[in-house]
Amino acid sequence: MKTYAGSGWEREKRTHFDEIVSNYDKARWDYPAELFSDAVRYAGSGKGRRAVEIGAGTGKATTPFLDAGYAVTAVEMGGNMAAFLTEKFKDNARFDVVNATFEDVLLEENSYELIYAASSFHWVDADVGCPKALRLLKRGGALALFRNNAKPQVDELYHESQTFYEKHYYSHYTSSGRPVNRSRESYYSPSEISRGFGFEGLELYGFTDTIMKFYETELTYSADEYIALLDTYSDHRALPEVNRAALYAGVRGAIIRHGGQQKLNCLFQLYMGRKG
């Protein structure tokens, strides 16, 4: 079988999600309320503040900032996603959508108290995006980046599922490493920051008062829910159709054979810096 040397997470694949808007909205996780509270506490809350959301998707991380008093400008490159957002928040006068990439969007500099991205900043060219975020922020404004480091529990279901990954996933992505149990401390390292966000540290771009926080939780999915979630991962969607179908069928069958539930250990990560 022909193999592919990439990872499935190349920047040109960031349009995948615009094909599955409704399923993406249903399948993707919600973020912990404490994460939003910490981000608002760091950036400040109150009427009249302005925020930019990078790669807003279907608005999974939008409402908490609107509720905190922010006027949110959502930057979303997908036309279908942008239309979904427009409809979802049509009754909120403090929300608007710009259909563009963050690299290309035209926004007023020194004008925002908060810029944030929920599991999306790794799609941005950091050498463009980080300096741009700094320019757009007011003095003292905050950049808040968050993501979910999710992995299945290691049990009999996990080991059986890995047999299907070996056959249908790793046979395609020859450069992909196997799942790694990372310690929380490892996420502070430049290499892990780069793996998660696409750059080695906010300080390199002039941000100050940087902080990283974590939130642990466990999520449980039925077989069908878990397959729907996998289909929102860029590397899975980028598989050849025959590989993807076989992988999903194998994993779904394994979940059913092992009690019908897939549990994920989730370590949500919040990484923030301030414009001095």
ABEGO torsion letter per residue (X at the ends): XBBBABAGABAAAAAAAAAAAAAAAAABBBBBAAAAAAAAAAAEBEBGBBBBBBGAEAGAAAAAAAAAGBBBBBBBABAAAAAAAAAAAAABAABBBBBBBAAABBBBBGABABBBBBGAAAABBAAAAAAAAAAABBBGBBBBBBBBBBBBBBBAAAAAAAAAAAAAAAAABAABBBBBBBBAAAAABAAAAAAAAGBAEAAAAGBBGBBBBBBBBBBBBBAAAAAAAAAABAAAAABBAAAAAAAAAAAAAAAAAAGGBBBBBBBBBBBBBBBX
